[in-house]
């Protein structure tokens, strides 16, 4: 099994299921949304593109890829690479609901492609200036879709969550396990 991701969170989540990839080989693609691309379509497209790119390098292997998209309405929020982007994302999410889409694709040794999409609704409390500054100072937002990591300090901002918590972390475990078992990969 090859995991088409460099995300340590995805490795940790797979380990929770008792699955340890034989190899980690990130796809390294342009993850920019296409014009007018909806968030759920963006998550599906990127997960599939990652899986296909890595499967081409590992014929005959199981290749698992995923992509996580945070969206407010039709607006896809970026991965926060700088403090200002994280601040803008968190300000937009403060006191509001948003959705997290997790696209998961498994390509089997025979080349057959299976895919799933998870959708989680998250509602944040209204963040005051001190909470926002404190979170930004911690740097946990760096590289995270929507500017937050639910598995870290941002979990205290979550007023409501409907759906898969693991999806918000980076890999929907229920859907991933179903894909693996459905293709005959030994997933406990």
Buried (B, 14 or more C-beta within 10 A) or exposed (E): BBBBBEBEBBBBBBEEBEBEBEEBBBBEBEBEBEEEBBBBBBBBBBBBBBBBBBBEEBEEBBBBBBBBBBBBEEEBBBBBEEBEBBBBBBEBBBEBBBBBBBBBBBBBBEEEBBBBBBBBEBBBBEBEEEBBEEBBEEEBBBEBBBBBBBBBBBEEBBEEBEBBBBBBBBBBBBBBBBBBEEBEBEBE
